[in-house]
Amino acid sequence: MAKEDNLSPKLDAKGVKLIQSIIGAALYIGRLLEMMILVTCNDIGIQQTQSTTNTLSLLSWLLDYMATYPNPSITYKALDMYL
């Protein structure tokens, strides 16, 4: 499946820097606790050097998701499995 051409306006250097800083923090959280956001971080990371307003809307979705689920955690449980 081919991607559509992105014809939305490009962001200035300040917008690109904002996206890079937010994605850096989100990747840190994603690696530690919330693995679900890593896919979106990857999609944004691919586009971050040539960011457009579509990239900014995807970043907005990611921030909304992170605000909706503010306390991610990982739970480990012992199993009765013998190897």
Beta strands, then each sheet from edge to edge (+ up, - down):
end
